[in-house]
Amino acid sequence: QTVVTQEPSFSVSPGGTVTLTCGLSSGSVSTTYYPSWYQQTPGQAPRTLIYNTNTRSSGVPDRFSGSILGNKAALTITGAQADDESDYYCVMYMGSGIYMFGGGTKLTVL
Amino acid sequence: QVQLVQSGAEVKKPGASVKVSCKASGYTFTTYNMHWVRQAPGQGLEWMGIINPNGGDTSYAQKFRGRVSMTRDTSTSTVYMELSRLTSEDTAVYYCASEKGATYYFEYWGQGTLVTVSS
């Protein structure tokens, strides 16, 4: 069965730029997977950041952007801030009513 | 504004079943699909399944088929997720999350319900 893959961890300096990726164990990510991205801090429900590859959810600052980079979906944070330190999850629509989360990336801002 | 309000925490014994509710408000109930997502302690998010409140069609992750049932009550704008034959590995926070039509993402989230399975 196909698995959605993410970097387990990443670090970025305050003010820096970081790109998190979301791939498939088999095949390439395309817009037909409708990749979406979610941010979660400990003890909180997830917050929706990006959907349909590159559309920002309401209220999400424009320093968060989504794209397809090569064969993966990508979430780029430009001008990272301390409160961006969170877990980030991508979701792929696999077809036939099935969705799949990636394992999540723990982002450290230091 | 859109709100998804989930039922309270549950403690269950191994082998039992649990039924978690998610009451929606602030939108037309039948126009949003509802997903269920869970998160075990210290682990990532895991998609469990989806229900279309307009008709009740469901789709479940393979891992949960035969053990999960998602239903809805349109009169109260409430969706239910029942998980049977619980084991300690089902200890998790369970979230409902709504998707407007076929937009393929989780737009609004409930606050989560902690289900603890312990003998």
Boltz contact constraints between the chains, C-beta under 6 A:
constraints:
  - contact:
      token1: [A, 34]
      token2: [B, 104]
      max_distance: 6.0
  - contact:
      token1: [A, 36]
      token2: [B, 105]
      max_distance: 6.0
  - contact:
      token1: [A, 45]
      token2: [B, 109]
      max_distance: 6.0
  - contact:
      token1: [A, 45]
      token2: [B, 111]
      max_distance: 6.0
  - contact:
      token1: [A, 45]
      token2: [B, 112]
      max_distance: 6.0
  - contact:
      token1: [A, 46]
      token2: [B, 109]
      max_distance: 6.0
  - contact:
      token1: [A, 51]
      token2: [B, 105]
      max_distance: 6.0
  - contact:
      token1: [A, 89]
      token2: [B, 45]
      max_distance: 6.0
  - contact:
      token1: [A, 93]
      token2: [B, 104]
      max_distance: 6.0
  - contact:
      token1: [A, 97]
      token2: [B, 59]
      max_distance: 6.0
  - contact:
      token1: [A, 99]
      token2: [B, 47]
      max_distance: 6.0
  - contact:
      token1: [A, 101]
      token2: [B, 45]
      max_distance: 6.0
  - contact:
      token1: [A, 101]
      token2: [B, 47]
      max_distance: 6.0
  - contact:
      token1: [A, 103]
      token2: [B, 44]
      max_distance: 6.0
  - contact:
      token1: [A, 104]
      token2: [B, 44]
      max_distance: 6.0
